């Protein structure tokens, strides 16, 4: 049901981030993070809109609760996407293990455009944010990002050999 109304809900919450009341902005960001979890972090074409909004809010908003909420949504996104990106790859076209298109690589292709921006934002928050809670959220997000990159660059090796007994 949530996937059917994905676009209107995301746009409603992004519109709520521009509300003059800081409580509504923080609530919209919280709802956006919850929606991303319910959508299983499959944001599709609105991934760039969401990350641009989160980056702008985390850097420019005057209220600390809103900046905390924006960084927390980034933590949720990275945590959920890291769980998806580190799953054992399976073919997207059929159930075989022979295809060249694997799910973790596809996830990284989706993420590659926004990872650099998110990394710079998180470093910015860690170094310049006066709020300790927002710094903690940013450090957690950096740890998730580190884990994503380690799993992508150094995938777990499976050392197994198939032995066949001839009749």
Backbone torsions as a table, in degrees:
resi	resn	phi	psi	omega
1	UNK	NA	-39.9	-178.3
2	UNK	-66.3	-38.1	-178.0
3	UNK	-66.2	-26.7	178.5
4	UNK	-67.1	-36.8	-177.4
5	UNK	-105.4	23.8	-176.0
6	UNK	-57.6	-54.7	-175.2
7	UNK	-60.8	-51.5	-179.1
8	UNK	-63.7	-37.2	179.5
9	UNK	-66.2	-44.8	179.7
10	UNK	-62.3	-44.6	-179.8
11	UNK	-66.8	-32.8	176.3
12	UNK	-65.6	-43.9	179.9
13	UNK	-69.9	-35.2	175.9
14	UNK	-67.0	-35.4	176.1
15	UNK	-68.2	-35.6	178.6
16	UNK	-66.9	-21.6	178.0
17	UNK	-68.3	-20.7	179.7
18	UNK	-91.8	5.8	-178.7
19	UNK	-65.9	145.7	179.5
20	UNK	-67.3	-27.7	-179.0
21	UNK	-82.1	126.2	-176.2
22	UNK	-66.3	-29.3	179.0
23	UNK	-66.4	-39.0	177.3
24	UNK	-67.4	-38.0	178.5
25	UNK	-64.4	-46.1	179.9
26	UNK	-65.1	-39.3	178.4
27	UNK	-65.6	-39.8	177.8
28	UNK	-63.0	-40.3	178.2
29	UNK	-66.8	-40.3	177.7
30	UNK	-62.6	-44.1	177.5
31	UNK	-64.3	-35.8	177.7
32	UNK	-64.2	-41.9	177.0
33	UNK	-64.0	-41.3	177.8
34	UNK	-65.3	-41.0	178.2
35	UNK	-63.1	-40.7	178.0
36	UNK	-61.0	-39.2	177.1
37	UNK	-65.2	-43.2	-179.6
38	UNK	-66.7	-30.6	178.4
39	UNK	-82.0	3.3	-178.4
40	UNK	61.8	31.0	175.5
41	UNK	61.4	24.2	175.3
42	UNK	-96.7	84.9	-175.1
43	UNK	-87.6	-22.2	176.5
44	UNK	63.2	-127.5	-172.5
45	UNK	-72.3	-14.3	-178.2
46	UNK	-96.2	6.9	179.9
47	UNK	-59.0	-42.4	-179.6
48	UNK	-67.1	-39.3	177.6
49	UNK	-62.5	-45.7	-178.1
50	UNK	-63.7	-47.6	-177.8
51	UNK	-68.1	-37.1	176.9
52	UNK	-63.4	-41.7	177.3
53	UNK	-62.9	-45.8	-179.4
54	UNK	-63.2	-40.3	179.3
55	UNK	-65.0	-45.1	-179.5
56	UNK	-63.1	-43.3	-178.9
57	UNK	-67.3	-43.5	-178.1
58	UNK	-65.5	-28.7	-179.2
59	UNK	-89.6	-32.9	-166.6
60	UNK	-115.7	-14.6	-175.9
61	UNK	-70.2	144.7	-177.0
62	UNK	-85.4	-22.1	-177.7
63	UNK	-90.9	132.7	-176.0
64	UNK	-67.6	-35.0	-179.4
65	UNK	-64.7	-35.2	-179.4
66	UNK	-71.7	-41.4	177.5
67	UNK	-64.7	-39.7	176.3
68	UNK	-59.9	-45.4	-178.3
69	UNK	-63.3	-39.8	-180.0
70	UNK	-64.4	-44.2	179.6
71	UNK	-68.6	-34.2	177.9
72	UNK	-65.8	-38.5	176.7
73	UNK	-64.0	-37.6	176.6
74	UNK	-62.9	-41.5	176.5
75	UNK	-59.7	-45.6	179.7
76	UNK	-61.8	-43.2	179.3
77	UNK	-61.6	-48.0	-178.0
78	UNK	-66.8	-38.2	179.1
79	UNK	-64.8	-45.4	-179.8
80	UNK	-68.4	-41.2	179.7
81	UNK	-72.0	-28.8	177.7
82	UNK	-70.3	-35.8	176.4
83	UNK	-64.7	-38.4	178.8
84	UNK	-71.4	-41.1	-174.9
85	UNK	-72.1	-22.0	-177.7
86	UNK	-98.6	4.3	176.1
87	UNK	-65.3	156.2	175.8
88	UNK	-64.4	131.2	-176.4
89	UNK	-65.9	142.4	173.1
90	UNK	-138.2	154.5	-177.7
91	UNK	-64.0	136.9	-179.9
92	UNK	-83.3	-18.9	-175.7
93	UNK	-95.8	-32.1	179.8
94	UNK	-150.4	-174.3	-176.4
95	UNK	-90.2	4.9	-178.2
96	UNK	-77.4	170.2	178.8
97	UNK	-108.2	19.0	-171.7
98	UNK	-105.2	-9.9	-173.0
99	UNK	-72.7	157.2	178.8
100	UNK	-84.7	-12.0	-178.9
101	UNK	-101.1	108.4	-178.2
102	UNK	-111.0	149.2	-175.3
103	UNK	-61.8	-46.2	179.9
104	UNK	-59.5	-38.5	179.0
105	UNK	-66.0	-37.2	178.3
106	UNK	-65.0	-40.0	178.3
107	UNK	-62.3	-42.1	179.8
108	UNK	-68.4	-32.2	175.6
109	UNK	-64.0	-37.1	177.7
110	UNK	-68.5	-39.4	-175.8
111	UNK	-81.2	-22.1	-167.7
112	UNK	-60.2	-30.7	-178.9
113	UNK	-73.8	-25.9	-175.7
114	UNK	-106.7	-13.5	-176.8
115	UNK	-62.3	-41.9	-179.3
116	UNK	-63.3	-44.3	179.0
117	UNK	-63.9	-42.5	178.5
118	UNK	-64.8	-39.5	178.8
119	UNK	-62.1	-46.3	179.2
120	UNK	-63.4	-39.4	177.2
121	UNK	-62.8	-46.0	-177.7
122	UNK	-64.7	-39.0	175.3
123	UNK	-63.6	-40.5	177.7
124	UNK	-60.3	-45.1	-179.4
125	UNK	-65.2	-43.0	-178.8
126	UNK	-62.5	-39.4	-175.0
127	UNK	-86.5	-31.5	-170.5
128	UNK	-116.1	-12.1	-176.9
129	UNK	-76.0	127.7	177.9
130	UNK	-76.3	-20.1	-176.5
131	UNK	-83.4	127.1	-177.8
132	UNK	-70.0	-34.0	-179.7
133	UNK	-67.3	-42.5	177.8
134	UNK	-64.6	-37.5	176.4
135	UNK	-62.9	-41.7	178.6
136	UNK	-62.4	-44.1	177.3
137	UNK	-60.9	-41.3	179.8
138	UNK	-65.9	-39.0	177.6
139	UNK	-65.2	-39.5	175.8
140	UNK	-62.7	-41.2	178.8
141	UNK	-65.7	-38.6	177.2
142	UNK	-64.2	-36.9	176.2
143	UNK	-65.1	-40.8	177.0
144	UNK	-63.6	-42.1	179.0
145	UNK	-64.7	-38.5	176.3
146	UNK	-62.7	-42.1	179.1
147	UNK	-65.3	-40.1	177.5
148	UNK	-60.0	-48.1	-176.7
149	UNK	-68.7	-38.1	177.6
150	UNK	-63.2	-43.5	179.5
151	UNK	-68.3	-30.3	178.9
152	UNK	-76.4	-43.5	-177.5
153	UNK	-77.1	-34.3	-177.8
154	UNK	-125.0	76.3	-178.4
155	UNK	-65.5	150.8	178.2
156	UNK	-63.1	134.9	-178.6
157	UNK	-92.3	135.4	176.9
158	UNK	-103.6	115.7	179.4
159	UNK	-100.9	91.2	177.7
160	UNK	-143.1	151.0	-179.5
161	UNK	-132.0	138.5	-179.6
162	UNK	-92.0	123.5	179.5
163	UNK	-111.3	128.1	-179.5
164	UNK	-118.0	129.5	177.7
165	UNK	-94.0	123.8	-179.6
166	UNK	-82.5	141.9	-179.7
167	UNK	-75.9	NA	NA
